[in-house]
């Protein structure tokens, strides 16, 4: 684990602070039209929580705006318990009729579910359609949708009990895994990870990328017609890799990273954890941008001043 590496603050000249996400942001998903969904308010064992008595939220931001702001999406649906909403990784799927589905990993009472929503753009609401649970989805971290109810997901630990997950991480047990889920079939597709974290897919649907946090690796898999995965290569990083975003035009990967893992788990407002973003092209690391938070704020969002396929939104906490 890269526990003590320090980074120097870097001012990014074309970035703007977006207010309204003071409780931190765990994941984001950007649609082709520039609308971005943001999950916020995650309560995760061992991580500093800034609003422990409030449920999590899904925010919406329009990256086409000159000075974008965030809007909380109202969640509707009679069977959804908003009070226990604890969003983690998110992913979208756009159907042939342009219906947008948002799939959200949630941890009600520290359990794991996938919540399926339909995005209603005019009303700025999320209609809750279904809660998905399965014994092979006990400790979900991230998700990538390949259909309205079809997805790949990572389990970041083998154990569910908080005490056992601590020892799993401390001993470096590479027991976490990735799963393919459909209403008719659920299978483990890749295993042997030391903290499987972010997951995403290439724009052409041919490759799946999985971040292995504690091993500092991004794994590249070939996806087959029957949804199975074949390992192709692994990329090594000098940092703890987390979420993966894929440029929809170029296929480039942007990876959120943690250079100092100890600061993530032992939060000090006077010396908060820094973050860095790794950029890869054609599965090769070509550039690196590093930033360090200077404020006590739990999570802040920076947006490049002009939206294009090469710009990205960076979250850190």
C-alpha positions in Angstrom: 0.0 0.0 0.0 1.4 3.4 -1.0 0.9 4.8 2.5 3.1 7.9 3.0 3.9 9.5 -0.4 3.5 13.3 -0.4 2.6 15.4 -3.4 3.1 19.0 -4.1 0.1 21.3 -4.7 -0.5 22.1 -8.3 -2.8 25.0 -9.4 -4.8 24.0 -12.5 -5.5 27.3 -14.3 -8.6 26.3 -16.2 -10.5 24.7 -13.3 -13.3 26.1 -11.3 -14.6 25.2 -7.8 -18.2 23.8 -7.9 -19.9 24.4 -4.6 -22.6 22.3 -3.0 -20.7 19.0 -2.6 -19.2 19.7 0.8 -20.0 16.2 2.1 -17.8 14.6 -0.5 -18.4 12.9 -3.8 -17.6 9.2 -4.6 -18.4 8.8 -8.3 -19.7 10.6 -11.3 -21.1 9.6 -14.7 -21.3 11.9 -17.7 -23.9 11.5 -20.5 -23.1 12.2 -24.1 -25.1 15.4 -23.9 -22.9 16.8 -21.0 -25.2 16.1 -18.1 -23.3 14.6 -15.2 -24.6 12.5 -12.3 -22.7 12.7 -9.0 -23.1 10.4 -6.0 -22.5 12.1 -2.6 -22.8 11.4 1.1 -21.2 7.9 1.1 -20.8 6.4 4.6 -18.0 3.7 4.3 -16.3 2.0 7.3 -12.9 3.6 8.1 -13.5 6.7 6.0 -14.3 10.1 7.5 -18.0 11.0 7.3 -19.0 14.6 7.3 -22.8 14.3 7.4 -23.5 11.1 9.3 -27.1 11.9 10.1 -28.2 12.7 6.5 -28.9 10.2 3.7 -26.9 10.3 0.5 -27.9 12.1 -2.7 -27.6 12.0 -6.4 -26.7 15.4 -7.9 -27.0 16.7 -11.5 -24.6 19.1 -13.1 -24.7 20.4 -16.7 -21.2 20.6 -18.0 -22.3 22.7 -21.0 -23.0 25.7 -18.7 -20.3 28.4 -18.4 -20.6 28.4 -14.6 -22.2 25.1 -13.7 -24.0 24.4 -10.4 -25.3 21.2 -8.9 -28.9 20.3 -8.4 -30.2 17.5 -6.1 -32.3 15.0 -8.0 -35.6 14.2 -6.3 -36.1 10.5 -5.9 -39.6 9.2 -6.4 -41.1 5.7 -6.0 -43.3 4.4 -3.2 -41.1 1.4 -2.3 -37.8 3.2 -1.9 -36.4 4.0 1.5 -34.6 7.3 1.1 -33.5 7.5 4.7 -31.1 4.6 4.2 -29.8 5.7 0.8 -26.0 5.4 0.9 -24.7 5.8 -2.7 -21.3 4.5 -3.8 -20.4 3.7 -7.5 -22.8 4.7 -10.3 -23.3 3.9 -14.0 -25.8 4.8 -16.7 -27.3 2.9 -19.6 -29.2 4.7 -22.5 -31.7 2.5 -24.2 -32.6 2.6 -28.0 -35.5 5.0 -27.2 -33.1 7.3 -25.4 -34.4 6.3 -22.0 -31.6 6.9 -19.4 -31.3 4.4 -16.6 -29.1 5.2 -13.6 -27.7 2.2 -11.6 -26.5 3.1 -8.1 -24.5 1.0 -5.7 -26.0 1.7 -2.2 -25.1 0.5 1.3 -28.3 0.6 3.4 -27.2 -0.4 7.0 -23.8 -1.2 5.5 -25.3 -3.9 3.3 -25.0 -3.9 -0.5 -27.7 -3.3 -3.1 -28.0 -1.9 -6.7 -30.8 0.6 -7.1 -32.2 1.0 -10.5 -33.6 4.4 -11.5 -35.2 6.0 -14.6 -33.9 9.5 -15.2 -36.8 11.9 -16.0 -35.0 14.9 -17.4 -37.8 17.4 -17.6 -38.9 16.8 -14.0 -35.3 16.5 -12.8 -36.2 13.4 -10.9 -35.1 9.8 -10.5 -38.0 7.2 -10.6 -37.0 4.2 -8.5 -37.8 1.0 -10.5 -36.1 -1.9 -8.6 -33.7 -3.0 -5.9 -31.2 -5.7 -6.8 -29.6 -8.0 -4.3 -27.6 -11.2 -4.7 -25.3 -13.4 -2.7 -22.5 -12.8 -5.2 -22.9 -9.0 -4.6 -22.1 -8.8 -0.9 -19.6 -5.9 -0.8 -20.1 -3.9 -4.0 -17.9 -0.9 -4.8 -18.4 0.1 -8.4 -20.5 -0.9 -11.3 -20.7 -0.5 -15.1 -24.0 -1.0 -16.8 -24.3 -2.9 -20.1 -28.1 -3.0 -20.1 -31.0 -1.6 -18.0 -30.7 -4.6 -15.6 -27.3 -6.0 -16.8 -24.0 -4.9 -15.3 -20.5 -5.8 -14.2 -19.7 -5.0 -10.6 -16.7 -5.2 -8.2 -16.8 -6.5 -4.7 -13.9 -4.7 -2.9 -13.7 -7.4 -0.1 -14.6 -11.0 0.3 -15.9 -10.6 3.8 -18.8 -8.4 4.8 -18.1 -8.0 8.5 -16.2 -4.8 9.2 -13.7 -6.6 11.6 -12.9 -9.3 9.0 -12.6 -6.8 6.2 -10.0 -5.0 8.2 -7.9 -8.1 8.6 -8.5 -9.0 4.9 -6.9 -5.7 3.9 -4.2 -5.8 6.6 -3.0 -9.2 5.6 -3.2 -8.4 1.9 -5.6 -11.2 1.1 -6.4 -11.0 -2.7 -9.8 -12.4 -2.4 -12.1 -9.8 -3.9 -13.7 -10.3 -7.3 -15.8 -9.0 -10.2 -19.3 -10.2 -11.1 -21.5 -10.1 -14.2 -25.2 -9.7 -13.2 -28.3 -10.2 -15.3 -31.9 -11.2 -14.2 -31.3 -14.7 -15.4 -27.6 -15.3 -14.7 -25.0 -14.1 -12.1 -21.4 -15.2 -12.4 -18.0 -14.4 -11.0 -16.0 -13.2 -14.1 -12.6 -12.2 -12.5 -11.1 -12.8 -9.1 -7.9 -12.7 -7.0 -7.9 -8.9 -6.5 -6.4 -7.1 -3.5 -9.3 -4.6 -3.2 -11.2 -4.6 -6.5 -12.4 -1.0 -7.0 -13.3 1.0 -10.1 -14.7 -0.7 -13.2 -15.5 0.6 -16.6 -15.9 -0.5 -20.3 -14.5 0.8 -23.6 -16.7 2.8 -25.9 -16.9 -0.1 -28.4 -17.8 -2.6 -25.6 -14.8 -4.8 -26.3 -12.8 -4.3 -23.2 -13.5 -4.1 -19.5 -11.1 -2.2 -17.1 -10.8 -3.1 -13.4 -8.8 -1.1 -10.8 -7.0 -3.2 -8.1 -6.4 -0.6 -5.5 -3.9 -2.2 -3.1 -1.8 -3.8 -5.9 -1.7 -0.4 -7.7 -2.9 -2.0 -11.0 -5.4 -1.4 -13.8 -6.4 -4.7 -15.4 -7.6 -4.9 -19.0 -9.9 -7.7 -20.0 -11.4 -8.7 -23.4 -15.2 -9.0 -23.2 -16.8 -11.9 -25.1 -20.3 -12.3 -26.5 -21.3 -14.6 -23.6 -20.1 -11.8 -21.1 -17.0 -13.8 -20.0 -13.7 -11.9 -19.6 -10.2 -12.9 -20.7 -7.3 -11.0 -19.1 -5.1 -9.2 -21.7 -2.7 -7.0 -19.7 -2.1 -5.2 -16.4 -0.8 -1.6 -16.0 1.3 -0.8 -12.9 0.9 2.6 -11.1 2.8 4.2 -8.2 -0.4 5.1 -6.4 -3.7 3.7 -5.1 -6.0 3.5 -8.1 -9.7 4.1 -7.6 -12.5 5.0 -10.0 -12.1 4.8 -13.8 -13.7 7.1 -16.3 -13.5 6.4 -20.1 -13.5 9.2 -22.7 -16.5 8.3 -25.0 -14.8 9.5 -28.1 -11.1 8.6 -27.8 -11.4 5.7 -25.3 -8.8 7.3 -23.1 -8.9 6.4 -19.4 -8.9 8.9 -16.5 -8.2 7.3 -13.2 -8.7 8.8 -9.8 -5.9 8.0 -7.4 -4.8 8.3 -3.8 -1.0 8.8 -3.3 -1.2 8.6 0.5 -3.5 5.9 1.7 -2.9 6.6 5.4 -4.4 10.1 5.1 -7.5 8.6 3.6 -8.1 6.4 6.6 -6.8 8.8 9.2 -8.3 12.1 8.2 -6.6 15.3 9.5 -8.3 18.6 8.5 -5.0 20.4 8.9 -3.3 18.0 6.5 -6.0 16.5 4.3 -5.3 13.8 1.8 -4.2 14.7 -1.7 -5.4 13.2 -4.9 -4.1 12.7 -8.4 -5.5 11.7 -11.8 -3.7 9.3 -14.1 -4.4 9.5 -17.9 -3.9 6.6 -20.2 -4.1 6.3 -24.0 -4.3 3.0 -25.8 -3.7 1.3 -22.4 -0.4 3.2 -22.0 0.3 5.8 -19.3 1.2 9.0 -21.1 0.6 11.8 -18.6 -0.1 12.6 -15.0 -1.8 15.5 -13.2 -1.5 16.0 -9.5 -3.5 18.2 -7.2 -3.7 18.6 -3.4 -6.6 19.9 -1.5 -5.8 23.0 0.5 -9.1 23.4 2.4 -10.9 21.4 5.1 -13.8 20.7 2.8 -14.6 17.0 2.6 -15.0 16.9 -1.2 -14.7 19.5 -3.9 -15.3 19.3 -7.6 -13.2 21.0 -10.3 -14.4 21.4 -13.9 -12.3 22.3 -16.9 -13.5 25.7 -18.2 -14.7 24.4 -21.6 -16.5 21.1 -22.0 -15.1 18.7 -24.6 -14.3 15.0 -24.8 -10.8 15.7 -23.5 -11.9 17.5 -20.4 -12.7 15.8 -17.1 -14.2 16.5 -13.7 -12.0 15.6 -10.8 -13.3 14.7 -7.3 -11.2 14.3 -4.2 -11.8 14.1 -0.5 
